[in-house]
Amino acid sequence: MTRNINYYVEGRVFEWTMGLSMALVGLEIIIWPNTIDSSAFRDLNMVMSERSLTFLLLLIGWARCSALMLNGQRLMGAKLGPYTRAICSIASAVIWVQFAMALIELSIAQGYPSPGIPFWSMFTLGELYAAYTTLKNG
Protein backbone atom coordinates (compact mmCIF):
# COMPACT_ATOMS: atom_id res chain seq x y z
CA MET A 1 0.00 0.00 0.00
CA THR A 2 2.73 2.47 0.96
CA ARG A 3 4.62 1.59 -2.22
CA ASN A 4 1.56 2.50 -4.31
CA ILE A 5 1.09 5.82 -2.51
CA ASN A 6 4.77 6.63 -2.92
CA TYR A 7 4.60 5.85 -6.65
CA TYR A 8 1.74 8.27 -7.24
CA VAL A 9 2.79 11.02 -4.83
CA GLU A 10 6.54 11.01 -4.21
CA GLY A 11 8.29 13.44 -6.50
CA ARG A 12 4.93 14.72 -7.75
CA VAL A 13 3.67 16.62 -4.69
CA PHE A 14 4.05 19.99 -6.43
CA GLU A 15 1.99 18.76 -9.39
CA TRP A 16 -0.72 17.33 -7.13
CA THR A 17 -0.83 20.54 -5.12
CA MET A 18 -1.11 22.77 -8.15
CA GLY A 19 -3.63 20.51 -9.93
CA LEU A 20 -5.89 20.26 -6.91
CA SER A 21 -5.53 23.99 -6.24
CA MET A 22 -6.56 24.82 -9.79
CA ALA A 23 -9.61 22.56 -9.62
CA LEU A 24 -10.57 24.00 -6.23
CA VAL A 25 -10.27 27.59 -7.51
CA GLY A 26 -12.63 26.63 -10.35
CA LEU A 27 -15.11 25.27 -7.82
CA GLU A 28 -14.67 28.37 -5.66
CA ILE A 29 -15.63 30.58 -8.61
CA ILE A 30 -18.74 28.45 -9.21
CA ILE A 31 -19.80 28.73 -5.56
CA TRP A 32 -18.74 32.39 -5.06
CA PRO A 33 -18.79 34.16 -8.45
CA ASN A 34 -17.46 37.39 -6.87
CA THR A 35 -14.10 35.62 -6.49
CA ILE A 36 -13.43 36.55 -10.09
CA ASP A 37 -13.43 40.25 -9.11
CA SER A 38 -10.37 39.84 -6.86
CA SER A 39 -7.12 41.46 -7.95
CA ALA A 40 -5.31 38.47 -9.44
CA PHE A 41 -8.30 37.48 -11.59
CA ARG A 42 -9.14 40.97 -12.81
CA ASP A 43 -6.87 40.92 -15.88
CA LEU A 44 -7.76 37.36 -16.79
CA ASN A 45 -11.43 38.30 -16.70
CA MET A 46 -10.72 41.00 -19.32
CA VAL A 47 -9.24 38.37 -21.65
CA MET A 48 -11.91 35.70 -21.23
CA SER A 49 -15.34 35.39 -19.71
CA GLU A 50 -15.92 34.16 -16.17
CA ARG A 51 -17.51 30.98 -17.52
CA SER A 52 -14.56 30.28 -19.84
CA LEU A 53 -12.01 30.90 -17.09
CA THR A 54 -13.90 28.67 -14.67
CA PHE A 55 -14.13 25.90 -17.27
CA LEU A 56 -10.42 26.23 -18.10
CA LEU A 57 -9.38 26.04 -14.43
CA LEU A 58 -11.57 22.98 -13.81
CA LEU A 59 -10.43 21.29 -17.02
CA ILE A 60 -6.71 21.79 -16.40
CA GLY A 61 -7.04 20.77 -12.74
CA TRP A 62 -9.03 17.64 -13.64
CA ALA A 63 -6.74 16.69 -16.55
CA ARG A 64 -3.67 17.12 -14.41
CA CYS A 65 -4.96 15.03 -11.52
CA SER A 66 -6.22 12.38 -13.95
CA ALA A 67 -2.83 12.23 -15.66
CA LEU A 68 -1.13 11.89 -12.27
CA MET A 69 -3.46 9.04 -11.29
CA LEU A 70 -2.96 7.26 -14.60
CA ASN A 71 0.77 7.95 -14.76
CA GLY A 72 2.61 4.97 -16.18
CA GLN A 73 -0.50 3.44 -17.76
CA ARG A 74 -0.48 2.82 -21.49
CA LEU A 75 -3.19 3.76 -23.96
CA MET A 76 -2.81 2.03 -27.31
CA GLY A 77 0.82 1.34 -26.44
CA ALA A 78 1.72 4.93 -25.60
CA LYS A 79 2.30 6.49 -22.19
CA LEU A 80 0.17 9.62 -22.34
CA GLY A 81 0.54 10.58 -18.67
CA PRO A 82 3.88 12.41 -18.94
CA TYR A 83 2.77 14.38 -22.01
CA THR A 84 -0.54 15.34 -20.42
CA ARG A 85 1.23 16.37 -17.22
CA ALA A 86 3.72 18.51 -19.15
CA ILE A 87 1.01 20.20 -21.22
CA CYS A 88 -1.00 20.92 -18.06
CA SER A 89 2.11 22.33 -16.37
CA ILE A 90 2.72 24.70 -19.27
CA ALA A 91 -0.96 25.74 -19.39
CA SER A 92 -0.86 26.34 -15.64
CA ALA A 93 2.31 28.42 -15.98
CA VAL A 94 0.53 30.64 -18.51
CA ILE A 95 -2.31 31.22 -16.03
CA TRP A 96 -0.01 31.78 -13.03
CA VAL A 97 2.12 34.32 -14.91
CA GLN A 98 -1.09 36.21 -15.69
CA PHE A 99 -1.78 36.34 -11.95
CA ALA A 100 1.74 37.69 -11.32
CA MET A 101 1.33 40.31 -14.06
CA ALA A 102 -2.04 41.40 -12.64
CA LEU A 103 -0.47 41.83 -9.21
CA ILE A 104 2.45 43.78 -10.68
CA GLU A 105 -0.03 46.15 -12.34
CA LEU A 106 -1.94 46.48 -9.08
CA SER A 107 1.31 47.13 -7.21
CA ILE A 108 2.28 49.92 -9.58
CA ALA A 109 -1.15 51.51 -9.18
CA GLN A 110 -1.13 51.31 -5.38
CA GLY A 111 2.51 52.32 -4.95
CA TYR A 112 3.73 49.26 -3.04
CA PRO A 113 4.27 45.62 -4.05
CA SER A 114 1.79 42.83 -3.49
CA PRO A 115 3.09 39.91 -1.41
CA GLY A 116 1.59 37.56 -4.00
CA ILE A 117 4.07 38.48 -6.75
CA PRO A 118 6.92 36.25 -5.52
CA PHE A 119 4.53 33.36 -4.96
CA TRP A 120 2.91 33.45 -8.41
CA SER A 121 6.30 34.02 -10.05
CA MET A 122 7.78 30.99 -8.28
CA PHE A 123 4.70 28.89 -9.08
CA THR A 124 5.21 29.80 -12.73
CA LEU A 125 8.87 28.75 -12.64
CA GLY A 126 7.93 25.60 -10.70
CA GLU A 127 5.41 24.67 -13.38
CA LEU A 128 7.95 25.12 -16.16
CA TYR A 129 10.45 23.03 -14.23
CA ALA A 130 7.80 20.33 -13.64
CA ALA A 131 7.07 20.24 -17.39
CA TYR A 132 10.78 19.93 -18.17
CA THR A 133 11.46 17.14 -15.67
CA THR A 134 8.27 15.29 -16.64
CA LEU A 135 9.33 15.13 -20.27
CA LYS A 136 12.97 14.45 -19.41
CA ASN A 137 12.08 11.51 -17.14
CA GLY A 138 8.93 10.34 -18.94
ChimeraX attribute file (.defattr): number of C-alpha atoms within 10 A of each C-alpha:
attribute: neighborCount
match mode: 1-to-1
recipient: residues
	/A:1	6
	/A:2	6
	/A:3	9
	/A:4	9
	/A:5	9
	/A:6	11
	/A:7	14
	/A:8	16
	/A:9	15
	/A:10	11
	/A:11	11
	/A:12	14
	/A:13	11
	/A:14	15
	/A:15	23
	/A:16	18
	/A:17	12
	/A:18	19
	/A:19	26
	/A:20	18
	/A:21	15
	/A:22	23
	/A:23	22
	/A:24	16
	/A:25	17
	/A:26	25
	/A:27	16
	/A:28	15
	/A:29	19
	/A:30	16
	/A:31	10
	/A:32	10
	/A:33	14
	/A:34	11
	/A:35	17
	/A:36	22
	/A:37	14
	/A:38	9
	/A:39	14
	/A:40	23
	/A:41	18
	/A:42	17
	/A:43	18
	/A:44	19
	/A:45	15
	/A:46	9
	/A:47	10
	/A:48	11
	/A:49	12
	/A:50	20
	/A:51	13
	/A:52	12
	/A:53	19
	/A:54	21
	/A:55	17
	/A:56	18
	/A:57	23
	/A:58	21
	/A:59	17
	/A:60	23
	/A:61	27
	/A:62	18
	/A:63	19
	/A:64	28
	/A:65	22
	/A:66	15
	/A:67	20
	/A:68	20
	/A:69	15
	/A:70	16
	/A:71	19
	/A:72	16
	/A:73	13
	/A:74	11
	/A:75	10
	/A:76	7
	/A:77	7
	/A:78	9
	/A:79	15
	/A:80	17
	/A:81	23
	/A:82	22
	/A:83	16
	/A:84	22
	/A:85	26
	/A:86	24
	/A:87	19
	/A:88	25
	/A:89	27
	/A:90	20
	/A:91	18
	/A:92	24
	/A:93	23
	/A:94	14
	/A:95	20
	/A:96	21
	/A:97	18
	/A:98	20
	/A:99	24
	/A:100	22
	/A:101	18
	/A:102	18
	/A:103	24
	/A:104	18
	/A:105	17
	/A:106	17
	/A:107	15
	/A:108	11
	/A:109	10
	/A:110	10
	/A:111	9
	/A:112	10
	/A:113	15
	/A:114	16
	/A:115	10
	/A:116	14
	/A:117	19
	/A:118	13
	/A:119	14
	/A:120	21
	/A:121	18
	/A:122	16
	/A:123	19
	/A:124	24
	/A:125	16
	/A:126	17
	/A:127	24
	/A:128	20
	/A:129	15
	/A:130	21
	/A:131	23
	/A:132	15
	/A:133	13
	/A:134	19
	/A:135	14
	/A:136	9
	/A:137	7
	/A:138	15
